[in-house]
């Protein structure tokens, strides 16, 4: 019992120390803030959260979970330091943010798949790791991913792009796997934390013309060749599958505008809808094929289908139309004049 009390006391002290450190990291010289032993200790703390002891009930975070969350916040403070984009890329590579998080969560292998999601930081199941730690890690992934993409885009031009491409591509692949895991996580605090990153990925795909033939766009970054659209289409298809699952309401959901949690959920779903509409604008054919598969998978007659399944399929159709709608004030005309029938 005495040893347990000593361990609890040390963990509580570590939580307070990490909390204080996160407030001062922006003032510390970046060379000291990124010192390998400090970064390693912070990642060790991030991966040391407690599992859920009772998944069916809400529980208070343990001291270990609080420490994991504070360590992740410290890492975020380091990642968010203001500096040149290329210097930020070098810092992310030196800290090995994405590689370490993949190892902690056991996500990712050579072909981009998921090996074992039950690591020290479980990004898949609700009862694997207490959600406070997972949410803090998701925020770290979001901020690190935004910085990575911003820096990656600066390497697309200039003499250094080929030399840096291999290392950056590896980070991009790891970042994507972590982002997908968080987006699909069954908690708004975790999934909602990476919505901005997913949106930024889609913007970058459009901005860098991921299917052009110079071999440096998104296709090249994820293993595709010049002019190969398969990789990008697979990324969009996987995103659509996750959005379809996350946009589905529970059968007992009843919106109460006075309930803060449900109001927060509606804000989150608005973000998902915008992501979906952005994909519609980017690759409408990919989305249309996905919607067709969703509709074909519904049982016949529709009256025998669960209401949430029908509802989410209809919303996919409706939001597809919204995504294809011209912007207000745009000068448009029908490609084919379809005559009205009686």
N, C-alpha and C positions, 0 to 999 in steps of 0.2 A: 504493500500500500504506500509506503514511504517513497519507493522508487517511482511509482505512478504519479504521486503528487509532485515529485521533483521534475519529472518529464513534463507534466502539465504546466508547471511554473516556468520552465525553460521555453516551452512553446508559446505561452502567453507573452513572455518577454520578447521572443522573436517576432511575434505579431506586432507588438508596439514598435519595435525597432524598424521593421519593414514599412510600417505606416509612416513613421517619421522620415525614413529614407526617401519614400516616394515624394514627399513634400520638398525635399532639398535637392533631388537629382538634377533638376533643371539648372541649378546653380553650380553644380560640380563639373569640373573640366571633363570633356567627353572622353578623353583618354583614360581617366580614372574611372568614369562611369562604365566604360566597356572593358575594364580589366577582366581577363578571363576567369579568374577565381571568383570574382563577384558575380559575373554573369552565370557561371556554373552553379553557384549557390542559389541564385534566384530561380533558375530553372528547376533545381532540385526541390525547392519549396513549392513551385507551381505544380509539380507532379506528385506532391505528397498529400493531397486532399483525402478525406475520409469517404468511403462508400456510404450509400444510404443504408441505414439499419432497418428502416421500415418504409418501403416504397409506397405503401398505401396511405400514409399519413404525412403531413408536413412536419418537418423537424428542424430544429435550430442547427445552424452550422457548427461543427466542432472547431476547436482551436486550430487543428491541422488544416481544416478547410479555410478558415479565416486567414491563416498564414499563406496558403496557396493563392488566395485572391489578392492579398497584399503584394506578394512577390510578382504576380502577373501585372499588377498596376505599376510596380517599379520598372519592369521591362517595357511597359507602354511608355513611361516617361522617357526612357532612353531612346526608344524608337522614334518618338515624336519630337526629338531635338531638332531645331532648325539648322539646316545645312544644305549644301549643294546636293542635287539629286544623285550625282555620281558618287559623291562621298557617302551618301546614305546607302547606296547599293553596296559599297565596300563594307560599311558597318554591319549591314544585315548579313552579309556573307561571313564576316568575321565572327559575329555572334551565333551564326548558324541557327537563326530563329526557327525557320520552317523545318529544317532537318531534325532539330531537337524536339519540337512539338510532335512531329511524326513518330519519332522514337518513343516519346512518352505515351502516345496514344496507340502506337503500333498500327498506324495507318499508312498505306502506300507500299508499293513494291515496284519492281522494274517496269511492269506494263501498266502502271497507273491504277491497279486494283486495290482492294482492301484486304489485307492479310488477316489481321486480328484486331478488332476494335476494343478489346477489353484489356487495355494497358493501364498504366498508372493514372492516366487521364482519359476516362471513357467518354468519347464524343458521340456515342451512338445511343446507349440505353440510359433511361432516366435514373435507374437504381445503381448504375455503375459507379458514379462519382457524384457527390453532393453538388447540386446545380449551381450554387454560388461560385464554386471554383471553375466550373465549366463555362459559366457566363463571363467570368473575368478572362479566361483563356480565349474565348471567342472575340472579346473586345481587342485583345492583343493581336489575334490573327487578322482582324479587320484593319487595324491601324498599320500593322506591318505589311499587309497585302496592298493597301493603298500606296504606301511608300515604295514598295517594290515595283508596282506597275508604272508609277510616275517615273521612276528611275529607268525602268526597262525601255520606256518609250524614247528616252534621250539617247539610248545606245543604238537606235535603229539607223542613225545617220552618223557618219564620221569614221575615222580609220580604226577606232578601237572596237567596233561592233562585233567583228568576227572573233576577236580574241576573247571577248567577254561572254559571248553568246552561250557557250556550253554550260558554264556555271550558273548563269542567270536562268537558262531554260530549266535546269534542275530545280531551282528555287520556285520557278513558276509552276511546275508540275506539283511540287509539294504543297504550295499555297492553294492550288485548286482543289486538291484532295481534302485538305483541312477545311476549306470553305464549304465544299459540298456536305461534309459531315456536319458542320455547324448549322447550315441552312436547313438540313433535314431533321435536326434535333427537335424532339417533342417538347420544346419549351420556348415561349416567346422571348425570354431573356437571352437565350442562346441564339436561336434562329434569327431574331430581329437584329442582333448585334452585327451580323455580317451582310445585311441587306445592302448597305452602302457599298461594300466591297463587290458584291455581285453586280450591282448596277455599274460600278466603275469598270469591271471586266467587260461588260457588254458594250460600254462606251468605247473602250479601247479596241475591242474587236471591230467595231464599225470604223473607228478613227484610223486604225492601221491597216484596214482592208485585209482582213485575215486570210482571204482566199486569193490574194494576188500572187504573181508568179516569181517574185524575187527571192523567195526562200527566207524572209526575215519576219514575216507576220506571225499571227497567232498559230497558224498551222505549223510553221517551223518550230515555234517555241514548245509545242507539245508533240513533236515527233513527226509531223507531216512534211511532205515535200512541197516544192514550189507548185502553186496552182491547185493543191490538194484541199478540197473543201470538207473531206470526211471528218477530220479531227474537230474542226469548228462546229460542224453539224452535230457531232456526238456530244460536244460540250453543251450546246443549246438543248439537245434532246434530254440530256441528263438533268439539266436545270428545269425543264418543263415537267419531268416526272416528279421532281421534288416539289415544285410549286403546286402541282395538282394535288399532292398529298397534304400539303400544308394549308391549302385554301379550303379544304373540306371541313365543314362544321360538324361538331359532334351532334349526335341525334337528339341530345337533351339540351342543346344550346338555346338559351332564350335571352336576347339582348336586353339589358337594363342600362339605360343611359346614365343612371346615377351610380352605377357600379364602376369604380375606377379601373378594376382589372379588365372588365369587359370593354370599357372604352379604350383601354390600351391595346386590347386585342384587335379592335376595329382599325386603329391607326396602323398596327402591324399588317393587317390584311390589305389595307390601302397600299402599303409599300410593296406587297407581293403582286397586287394588281398592276402597279406601274412597271414592275420588272417584267411581267408577262406581256404587257403592251409594248415594251421596248423590244422584246424578242420578236413580236409580231412585225414591228417595223423593220427589224433587221433581217429576218428570214421568214417571211410569211408562209412560204411553202412548207417549211419544216414544221411550223406551228399547225398548219392546216392538216397535215398528215397525222400529227399527234392527236388533234381534236377528233379526227375521224376514227382513230383507234379507240379513243375513250368512249365515243358514242356506240361503236360496234361492240364494245365489251359489256354494255349494259344488258341485263336480262330482258327478254321479251315475254309478255308485254311489259311496258314501263311501269305499270301499276304494281308489278311484283318486285321492282327494284327498291332498295332503301332510299328514302327521301334525300339524305345527304349526297348520295352518289349521283342522283339525277340532278340535284341542285347545282353541284359543282360542275357537272358537264355542261349544263345550260349556261352557267356563268362563263365558262371557257368560250362558248360560242358568242355570247354577248360581248365579252371583252375583246374577242378577236375583231368583231365589227368596229368596236371603238378604236382599236389599234390601227385599223385600215382606214379610218375616217380621215379625210384631209384636214389639215390645220385650219383654224378659223381664218377666213379671208383669202384662202388659197384659190387660185383660178384653176378650176378643174372642169373636165368634160368626160362624158361616157366614151369609152373606147368603141363600144358597139352600141348603136341605138336600138334598144330592144322595144318593139312595138307592144303596146298594151293590148291584152286580150279581153274579150267580153267575159 
